[in-house]
Amino acid sequence: MNQPIWGIDLGGTKIEGVILRSISDPSPIVRTRVDTEASKGYEHIVGQIARLVAEMERSSGLKPRAIGIGTPGVLDPTLQTMKNCNTVVLNGKPLKKDVENALQLTIEMANDANCFALAETQWGIVRQSAPGARLVFGIIMGTGVGGGIVMDGKIWNGRHGIAGEWGHNYLDESGGPCYCGKTGCVETVISGPATERYYKSLTGQQLKLKEIVARHKEGTDPAATKTMERLCHFFGKGVSVITNLLDPDVVVIGGGVGNIDLLYAAGLQELGRFIFNNRVEVPLLKPSLGDSAGVFGAAALVAGR
């Protein structure tokens, strides 16, 4: 229980590693990163992971028993190869097996959204604000939209390894084509880039999401207000599907879009319009761990080993 736990967050541009003192004391012993350099290919990424672990061993003087890795896609439970990765060179590759061979260690893997949800449950806002929660849904709304499920403190991966992937549920035709091959996915409607695209469709002007939010708050730009109203409407509609299916005890909203305060007020009202209940009791919470959640959650994967 008091052993150091090791985690790695594999991102598109960087690979971050952390050694936490224990599951009961998540203060970092070492926290470091290397560039992913994905353009150099799959084998190079495996090599960068090995390089990072070697640096962590040198810095700490410790050796890991096992390492948790958060990934930008999922490991197919049947094929044992990666899928749905936005770092596309990983798709179809036996990443877990290859990293285990490179490190001669046991590896536990989970999607980065699952790691986010696990960290916020174990150490973050869920522990602080809803400590009795048994079912947690973690949302990441940023460049893309993803999600993860934590049940009784454990990640729920599902039969296909895609549990929580609400970003590719159908939401509205206006989102247009998605990279996944479908049309109108949640991600194409309420992600950051999708929201910026909608504003541009109204005005012809390309603005960053922060600027659109600021213009709405100033009350001087009707197109910005319309964009925010649309975001809250479809956010509530999208989250209603999660609520009707899982009825989670708490929903934690991470990612850049999750910083928009309107989601926790107008978005919550829209959720109330669509769920199969006459009131909303599930709290929508902002995460407390910031950019630490992914790598901390990865470390939590190997707690107890």
LINNORLIN-V629938 format. One record per residue. PHI is phi in radians with two decimals (999 if undefined). PSI is psi in degrees with one decimal (999 if undefined). OMEGA is omega in radians with two decimals (NA if undefined). Layout:
# LINNORLIN-V629938
phi: (PHI	PHI)
psi: (PSI	PSI)
omega: (OMEGA	OMEGA)
This chain:
# LINNORLIN-V629938
phi: (999	-1.81	-1.35	-1.04	-2.10	-1.94	-2.40	-2.32	-1.91	-1.58	-1.91	-1.22	-1.98	-2.45	-2.09	-1.90	-2.19	-2.50	-2.04	-1.72	-1.02	-3.02	-1.12	-1.60	-2.40	-1.45	-1.35	-1.26	-1.45	-2.43	-2.52	-2.63	-2.64	-2.31	-1.26	-1.23	0.94	-1.08	-1.12	-1.51	1.83	-1.07	-1.06	-1.14	-1.09	-1.03	-1.13	-1.18	-1.10	-1.10	-1.11	-1.08	-1.08	-1.07	-1.13	-1.13	-1.12	-1.14	-1.18	-1.74	1.28	-1.91	-2.14	-1.36	-1.47	-2.81	-2.33	-1.62	-2.23	-1.59	-2.12	-1.44	-2.69	-2.29	-1.54	-1.11	-1.07	-1.56	-1.44	1.04	-2.19	-1.37	-2.57	1.07	-1.57	-1.33	-1.50	-1.16	-1.17	-1.40	-1.08	1.44	-1.79	-1.42	-1.06	-1.05	-1.09	-1.21	-1.22	-1.07	-1.16	-1.18	-1.74	0.97	-2.46	-1.37	-2.06	-1.96	-2.15	-2.69	-1.05	-1.08	-1.19	-1.12	-1.11	-1.01	-1.12	-1.14	-1.12	-1.19	-1.31	-1.28	-2.24	-1.76	-1.14	-1.17	-1.08	-1.35	-1.90	-2.52	-1.09	-1.57	-1.10	-1.73	-2.13	-2.02	-1.92	-1.80	-1.87	-2.04	-2.13	-2.60	-1.07	-2.15	-2.28	-2.44	-2.83	-2.54	-2.06	-2.10	-2.11	0.89	1.39	-2.13	-1.19	-1.81	-1.53	1.55	-1.08	-1.76	1.38	-2.01	-0.99	1.60	-1.40	-1.28	-1.09	-2.06	-1.40	-1.22	-2.17	-2.81	-1.01	-1.11	-1.17	1.36	-1.17	-1.89	-1.06	-1.31	1.79	-1.70	-2.20	1.36	-1.10	-0.81	-1.06	-1.40	-1.90	-2.15	-1.22	-1.00	-1.04	-1.15	-1.19	-1.12	-1.11	-1.11	-1.05	-1.11	-1.15	-1.49	-2.07	1.37	-1.90	-1.60	-2.13	-1.27	-0.99	-1.04	-1.20	-1.11	-1.07	-1.07	-1.15	-1.09	-1.10	-1.23	1.28	-1.91	-2.30	-1.03	-1.18	-1.14	-1.13	-1.09	-1.13	-1.20	-1.10	-1.13	-1.02	-1.13	-1.04	-1.34	-1.06	-1.06	-1.14	-1.15	-1.23	-1.10	-1.15	-1.02	-1.15	-1.15	-1.40	-1.86	0.83	-1.16	-1.27	-2.73	-2.12	-1.89	-2.01	-1.86	1.57	-1.05	-1.17	-1.14	-1.40	-1.36	-1.05	-0.98	-1.08	-1.52	-2.10	-1.11	-1.12	-1.14	-1.09	-1.15	-0.99	-1.10	-1.22	-1.87	-1.32	-1.51	-2.80	-1.57	-2.80	-1.94	-1.96	-1.17	-1.33	-1.75	-2.09	-1.44	-1.21	-1.99	-1.64	1.04	-1.35	-1.43	-1.03	-1.07	-1.30	-1.14	-1.08	-1.06	-1.10	-1.09	-1.06	-1.92	-1.07	1.62	-1.43)
psi: (-30.7	16.7	145.9	144.4	139.5	134.8	150.1	133.4	109.6	106.8	175.0	-30.6	-24.3	155.1	118.2	140.4	148.2	146.5	117.4	148.2	-42.2	172.9	-27.2	-11.5	90.5	28.8	134.5	134.3	-43.5	140.4	119.8	172.6	158.5	161.8	142.5	-43.3	50.2	-26.3	-17.2	-1.3	169.1	-48.5	-35.1	-38.5	-44.1	-41.0	-36.9	-35.8	-45.0	-39.4	-42.8	-46.2	-40.7	-40.1	-40.4	-39.4	-42.9	-42.5	-34.3	-23.9	13.7	161.2	134.3	148.3	-34.1	161.9	135.0	138.7	125.2	131.9	157.6	13.8	-154.4	153.7	119.4	121.5	-28.2	-50.7	-20.2	33.9	160.1	148.4	162.7	28.1	131.4	-16.5	89.8	-21.6	-14.9	-24.9	132.8	1.8	143.9	68.3	-43.9	-48.4	-43.0	-38.0	-38.9	-40.2	-40.4	-36.2	-15.7	46.9	160.1	133.7	137.4	134.1	148.4	155.0	148.6	-31.7	-36.7	-40.5	-40.7	-49.0	-39.8	-44.3	-43.2	-26.9	-45.0	-43.7	-12.5	-139.2	-29.8	-43.6	-36.8	-41.8	-21.3	60.1	-20.1	3.5	130.6	-33.7	116.0	131.0	121.7	125.1	136.6	118.7	105.9	-122.0	-36.6	-174.2	124.6	179.9	162.7	153.0	130.1	122.4	120.6	43.4	3.2	145.1	136.4	110.2	-33.7	166.7	-37.4	1.7	12.6	15.1	132.9	-4.4	63.3	-15.0	-16.6	24.9	151.5	135.0	-53.6	138.3	-28.8	-16.9	-24.5	-169.3	143.0	154.2	-21.1	-7.8	-10.4	178.5	139.0	23.6	154.6	-45.1	-32.4	-7.4	-43.1	9.5	169.2	-55.1	-35.6	-39.1	-39.6	-38.7	-39.7	-44.0	-42.2	-34.8	-25.4	-33.3	-19.4	2.0	131.6	111.5	152.6	154.0	-41.0	-38.2	-38.4	-44.0	-45.0	-41.0	-37.4	-44.9	-35.3	-21.7	22.3	-3.2	98.9	-32.5	-37.2	-41.5	-41.8	-38.2	-43.2	-38.6	-40.4	-43.1	-48.5	-39.9	-52.0	-26.6	-50.1	-41.2	-42.6	-43.7	-23.3	-32.9	-44.8	-45.6	-42.8	-36.2	-45.7	-27.4	59.0	157.2	-28.6	147.9	126.1	130.8	108.4	-178.8	164.5	-39.9	-29.6	-11.9	-7.8	114.7	-30.4	-30.4	-30.6	-4.5	-77.0	-37.4	-39.2	-38.7	-41.1	-37.7	-42.3	-28.5	-28.9	-20.5	159.6	58.8	157.7	6.1	162.5	122.1	-19.2	125.5	139.2	118.3	145.3	141.7	160.0	-9.1	-6.3	-140.9	4.1	-18.0	-44.4	-51.1	-33.4	-42.7	-37.6	-42.6	-38.1	-21.1	-27.6	13.5	135.0	-7.5	999)
omega: (-3.08	3.10	2.99	3.12	-3.01	3.11	3.09	3.07	-3.09	3.14	-3.10	-3.12	-3.13	3.02	-3.08	3.10	3.09	2.92	3.10	-3.06	3.10	3.09	3.13	3.12	-3.04	3.07	-3.06	2.94	3.09	2.99	-3.05	-3.11	2.98	3.06	3.11	-3.12	-3.07	-3.13	3.13	3.00	-3.05	-3.09	3.12	3.12	3.09	3.11	3.12	3.06	3.13	3.12	3.13	-3.13	3.10	3.11	3.13	3.10	3.14	-3.09	-3.01	-3.00	-3.11	3.02	-3.13	2.97	3.13	3.14	3.02	3.14	2.98	-3.01	3.14	3.07	3.14	3.03	3.14	-3.06	-3.11	-3.05	-3.09	3.02	-3.08	3.07	3.06	-3.13	3.02	2.87	-2.82	-3.14	3.11	-3.04	3.13	-3.08	3.11	-2.98	-3.11	-3.13	-3.08	3.10	3.08	3.11	-3.12	-3.07	-3.02	-3.12	2.99	3.13	2.96	-3.08	3.00	3.06	-3.07	3.10	3.06	3.12	3.08	-3.11	-3.13	-3.13	-3.14	3.06	-3.04	-3.01	-2.92	-2.97	3.12	3.11	-3.09	-2.95	-3.12	-2.99	3.14	-3.07	3.09	-3.12	-3.10	3.00	3.11	3.14	2.92	3.11	3.13	3.04	3.02	3.07	3.12	3.13	3.12	-3.09	3.02	-3.11	-3.11	3.06	-3.12	3.07	3.02	-3.06	-3.11	-3.07	-3.12	-3.10	-3.04	-3.14	3.13	-3.07	-3.09	3.14	-3.14	2.82	3.05	3.09	-3.13	-3.09	-3.08	3.10	3.14	-3.06	3.08	3.13	-3.11	3.12	3.11	-3.13	3.04	3.10	3.04	-3.10	-3.12	-3.07	-2.99	3.00	3.09	3.13	3.13	3.13	3.07	3.11	-3.14	3.11	3.13	3.13	3.12	-2.94	-3.01	-3.07	3.13	3.10	3.00	-3.09	-3.14	3.14	3.12	3.11	-3.14	3.14	3.08	-3.12	3.13	3.12	-3.06	-3.03	-3.12	3.13	3.09	3.12	3.11	3.13	3.13	3.09	3.11	3.12	-3.12	3.13	-3.07	3.00	3.14	3.14	3.13	-3.13	3.10	3.12	3.07	-3.07	3.13	-3.08	-3.00	-3.06	-3.05	3.07	-3.10	3.03	3.10	-3.02	3.10	-3.12	-3.06	3.14	3.13	3.10	-3.09	-3.04	-3.12	-3.11	-3.06	3.10	3.13	3.11	3.10	3.09	3.12	3.06	3.13	3.12	-2.94	-3.09	-3.11	-3.14	-3.08	3.09	3.09	3.08	-3.10	3.11	2.98	-3.00	2.98	-3.14	-3.12	-3.04	3.12	-3.09	3.07	-2.95	-3.07	-3.07	3.07	3.10	3.09	3.11	-3.13	3.13	-3.06	3.07	3.13	3.11	NA)
